[in-house]
Amino acid sequence: MRRFISVLMAVAAGAAVASAEPIRVALMDFQDQTGMKSDADLGGGIAPSALAGKGVFLLAEQLVGKEGFTLVDRRDFMDQMEKLQPKDMGEKTPTKPSFIQAAQALNTDVVLRGSLLGFSTGKKVVDQGGYKTEFSTASLRVGIEALDSVDGTVVAMANGVADGNFRQTAASYTVMSEEDAIGLMQKAIAQALPNIENALQTRLSKLASRPKIKLSVSTSADPALIEIDGILVGTSPVKGLDIYQGDHVLTIGKPGYRDITKRILFEKNTEIEVPMMRTELSAEEMKEVLEKARLDIISTDGVIKPGLIIKTVD
């Protein structure tokens, strides 16, 4: 299986599915979306929220050693989400950390997020020649989303369902155990995973044919935060960043300087030099910045900005 990748991340697409690197996967927490409390018919002590908390381990258990997947250490991923905070000259910036940035920092290709969608009980009575046997039934449904680690878009969704029956008679009464509930969740996850794999493979085949170019960005006030299409890709200077050929929105920001946003059509390998302007400039400083730009001044809504220096590289 070729490695899953999307916009702005480096990739070496193999000629055959079997010969390329596996998909690097990070796991987020499972969410309890049932809105339920403990059910007496489920043993009284099996709370859906507690069961959902075990979902991460159960999903990881099925991915470990699976061909085509490499599982990123969850402790590293969670630590990145807690600690990752973009800085500018050693100072914190307004940019908030997210699972996307954490995934990028760990060179992850896809993030899987699970949900416990339903966990309920019912009754079923079977008439066997006048002898009635009652069964308690339990039904569990999980959902799994595959999120692009570059822009957070949902690239695949699947759900799995598992059911269990527990016989009840006048002589015996079986209460569903936590072990039973975990077993149902394992079955539901196993049912959902193949659909996720198939969806990722389909996406891979579509992405493989898209041409890419290399982008390098530097500014007159490095380091500055660089976003492409609204996604933080790093701090300047950035060299040899792989992006898909076509239109992209480039944004550069730095505390104390004016943000710069420009839509650019990228057709070849490109180097961009960005003259930065402080929010407060003396006349002499403005003249110096504009002279460095060596391009026509762009005036938008009365705000004077120097143009970008854009060079294509053959």
C-alpha positions in Angstrom: 0.0 0.0 0.0 1.4 3.4 -0.9 1.7 6.0 1.8 -1.3 8.3 2.4 -0.5 12.0 1.8 -2.2 15.2 0.8 -1.5 18.8 0.0 1.8 20.4 1.1 3.5 17.3 2.5 6.5 15.6 0.9 5.8 12.3 -0.7 7.6 9.8 -2.9 4.9 8.0 -4.7 5.9 4.4 -5.6 5.2 2.8 -8.9 3.3 0.0 -7.2 1.1 -0.2 -4.2 3.0 -3.0 -2.6 6.4 -1.3 -2.9 5.8 2.0 -1.1 5.9 3.0 2.5 3.0 2.2 4.8 0.5 4.8 6.0 1.6 6.5 9.3 -1.4 6.7 11.6 -2.1 8.7 14.7 -5.1 8.0 16.9 -7.2 10.5 18.6 -9.6 9.8 21.5 -12.8 7.9 21.0 -15.9 10.0 21.8 -19.0 8.9 23.5 -21.9 10.1 21.4 -24.6 7.9 22.9 -25.7 10.4 25.5 -26.5 7.5 27.8 -25.8 6.6 31.4 -25.2 3.2 32.9 -27.9 0.7 32.0 -29.0 -1.9 34.5 -29.5 -4.4 31.7 -25.9 -3.8 30.7 -24.7 -4.8 34.1 -25.3 -1.5 35.9 -21.6 -0.6 35.9 -20.9 -0.4 32.2 -21.1 3.2 31.3 -20.9 4.1 27.6 -18.4 6.9 28.3 -16.1 4.5 30.1 -16.4 2.0 27.2 -15.7 4.7 24.7 -12.5 5.5 26.6 -11.3 1.9 25.8 -11.8 2.4 22.1 -8.4 3.9 21.4 -6.7 0.8 22.8 -9.0 -1.5 20.9 -8.5 0.3 17.6 -4.7 0.4 18.1 -4.7 -3.3 18.9 -6.1 -4.1 15.5 -3.7 -1.7 13.7 -0.5 -2.9 15.3 1.4 -5.1 12.9 -1.3 -4.7 10.2 0.2 -4.7 6.7 0.3 -1.2 5.2 0.1 0.7 8.5 2.6 2.2 10.9 1.1 3.2 14.2 2.5 6.4 15.7 3.2 6.2 19.4 0.0 7.7 21.0 2.0 9.2 23.9 4.1 11.2 21.5 1.0 12.4 19.7 -0.8 13.5 22.8 2.4 15.2 24.1 2.6 17.1 20.9 -0.9 18.3 21.1 -0.3 19.5 24.7 3.1 21.1 24.1 3.1 22.2 20.5 2.9 26.0 20.4 4.3 27.9 17.5 6.8 30.6 18.7 8.2 33.7 17.1 11.6 34.8 18.3 11.1 32.6 21.4 7.7 34.2 22.2 4.3 32.5 22.0 2.1 33.5 19.1 -1.8 33.7 19.0 -1.8 30.5 16.9 -3.5 27.7 18.8 -2.0 24.2 18.7 -4.1 21.5 17.1 -4.1 17.8 16.2 -3.2 18.8 12.6 0.1 20.5 13.7 0.8 17.6 16.1 0.3 15.1 13.2 2.6 17.1 10.9 5.3 17.4 13.6 5.3 13.6 13.9 5.2 13.1 10.1 1.9 11.4 10.3 -0.2 10.8 7.2 -3.7 10.3 8.6 -5.4 10.7 11.9 -8.1 8.3 12.9 -10.9 9.5 15.3 -13.5 7.1 16.7 -17.0 7.5 18.2 -19.2 5.2 20.2 -22.4 5.9 18.3 -24.8 3.6 20.1 -24.9 1.1 22.9 -28.4 -0.3 23.8 -30.3 -3.3 25.0 -33.5 -5.0 24.1 -35.6 -8.1 24.7 -36.3 -11.1 22.4 -38.7 -14.0 23.3 -38.4 -17.3 21.5 -41.3 -19.8 21.6 -40.0 -23.3 21.4 -43.1 -25.5 21.3 -44.8 -23.7 24.1 -41.6 -23.2 26.1 -40.7 -19.6 26.0 -37.1 -18.5 26.3 -36.2 -14.8 26.8 -33.0 -13.3 25.6 -31.5 -9.9 26.5 -30.0 -8.4 23.4 -27.2 -5.8 23.3 -26.3 -3.8 20.2 -23.2 -1.6 19.8 -22.2 0.7 16.9 -19.0 2.6 16.4 -17.9 5.1 13.8 -14.4 5.8 12.5 -13.2 8.9 10.6 -9.9 9.2 8.7 -8.7 12.8 8.8 -6.2 14.3 6.4 -3.2 15.3 8.6 -2.5 18.3 6.4 -5.8 20.2 6.4 -8.1 18.1 8.6 -10.5 17.2 5.9 -12.5 14.0 6.3 -11.2 11.6 3.7 -13.0 8.4 4.8 -15.8 7.4 7.2 -17.1 4.0 8.2 -19.2 2.4 10.9 -19.4 -1.1 12.3 -22.1 -2.9 14.3 -22.0 -5.9 16.7 -24.8 -7.6 18.5 -24.9 -10.1 21.4 -27.7 -12.3 22.9 -27.9 -13.3 26.6 -30.3 -16.0 27.7 -32.7 -15.3 30.5 -34.8 -18.0 32.2 -36.7 -18.4 35.5 -33.8 -20.5 36.7 -30.9 -18.3 35.5 -30.3 -14.6 34.8 -27.3 -13.6 32.9 -26.0 -10.0 33.2 -23.8 -8.6 30.5 -20.2 -8.2 31.7 -17.7 -5.5 30.8 -15.7 -8.2 29.0 -18.8 -8.9 26.8 -19.1 -5.2 26.0 -15.5 -4.9 25.1 -15.8 -8.0 22.8 -18.7 -6.3 21.0 -16.7 -3.2 20.5 -13.8 -5.2 19.1 -16.1 -6.8 16.5 -17.6 -3.4 15.6 -14.2 -1.8 15.0 -13.0 -4.8 13.0 -16.1 -4.4 10.8 -15.4 -0.7 10.1 -11.7 -0.9 9.4 -11.8 -2.5 5.9 -14.0 0.3 4.6 -11.5 2.9 5.9 -8.7 1.0 4.2 -10.6 0.8 0.9 -11.4 4.5 1.0 -7.8 5.5 1.6 -6.6 3.3 -1.3 -9.1 5.0 -3.6 -7.9 8.4 -2.5 -4.3 7.4 -3.0 -4.9 6.4 -6.6 -6.4 9.8 -7.3 -3.7 11.8 -5.6 -0.8 9.9 -7.3 -1.5 11.5 -10.7 -1.5 15.1 -9.5 1.7 17.0 -10.4 3.7 18.7 -7.6 6.1 21.6 -7.4 8.6 22.7 -4.8 8.1 26.0 -3.0 10.6 28.0 -1.0 9.6 31.1 1.0 11.8 33.6 2.9 11.0 37.0 4.4 12.9 40.1 5.4 11.9 39.4 9.0 12.5 35.7 9.5 11.2 33.7 11.3 7.6 34.4 10.3 4.6 32.0 10.3 3.7 30.7 6.9 0.2 29.4 6.0 -0.8 27.9 2.7 -4.6 27.6 2.1 -5.1 28.4 5.7 -2.9 25.6 7.0 0.2 26.5 9.1 3.1 24.8 7.3 6.0 26.2 9.4 8.1 29.3 9.9 10.3 31.0 7.4 12.6 30.3 5.8 10.9 27.3 4.2 12.8 25.4 1.5 11.7 22.8 -1.0 8.1 22.4 0.4 6.1 20.0 -1.9 2.7 21.3 -2.9 0.3 20.4 -5.6 0.5 22.4 -8.8 -2.3 25.1 -9.1 -3.8 27.9 -7.2 -2.9 28.4 -3.5 -3.4 31.2 -1.0 -0.1 32.2 0.7 -0.3 34.0 4.1 2.6 35.3 6.1 2.2 36.7 9.6 4.4 37.9 12.4 3.6 39.9 15.6 4.4 43.5 15.0 4.2 43.2 11.3 1.4 43.5 8.7 -0.1 40.2 7.6 0.4 39.5 3.9 -2.1 37.3 2.0 -1.9 36.6 -1.8 -3.4 34.0 -4.1 -0.8 32.6 -6.5 -0.9 30.2 -9.4 2.0 27.8 -9.0 3.1 26.1 -12.2 6.8 25.5 -11.7 9.2 25.2 -8.8 9.0 28.6 -7.1 11.0 30.8 -4.7 9.3 33.7 -3.0 10.9 36.6 -1.1 8.5 38.5 1.1 9.3 42.0 2.2 7.7 42.5 5.6 6.4 45.8 6.9 6.0 46.6 10.6 2.7 47.9 11.7 4.3 51.2 12.6 7.0 52.5 10.3 8.8 55.8 9.9 9.0 57.3 6.5 12.7 56.3 6.2 11.9 52.7 7.2 9.0 52.5 4.7 11.3 53.8 1.9 13.9 51.1 2.7 11.4 48.3 2.7 9.9 49.4 -0.6 13.3 49.8 -2.2 14.2 46.2 -1.3 11.1 45.0 -3.0 12.1 46.4 -6.4 8.6 46.0 -7.6 5.5 48.2 -8.1 3.7 49.1 -4.9 0.3 47.6 -4.4 -2.2 49.8 -2.7 -5.3 48.1 -1.2 -7.9 50.1 0.8 -5.3 52.8 1.3 -2.7 50.4 2.8 0.7 50.5 1.1 2.3 47.1 0.7 5.4 46.0 -1.1 5.0 43.3 -3.8 6.3 39.8 -3.4 9.5 38.8 -5.3 8.5 35.6 -7.1 11.0 33.6 -9.1 10.3 30.4 -10.9 13.0 27.8 -10.9 13.5 25.5 -13.9 
